[in-house]
């Protein structure tokens, strides 16, 4: 059974750091692209970062470039999102997701509805 479980969220001050984890079970995550998304209250879910399966290419939203880093540990079957220099506008529920229909696909799916499995989310709150 495919499952994604996020952890690592919390309350942090402006300028602080957090590392989110996305632990996968039921599948080998380096065969599929893994994306991080976030959703703030009253806003649509938006893509934050993604790591492709084929060559580990990483992608970032402009709003987080230079501050966030996505990485993958194939031994632990886990993807991480290191978030530095956090801002209040980063406050949201963060989700990881995968598209199990595209094994070893190039690049990353861009649209939310291209991902078929999602974690339950982890809350990140950045105080000013």
Order of alpha helices (4+ residues) and beta strands (2+ residues): beta-beta-beta-beta-beta-beta-beta-beta-beta-beta-beta
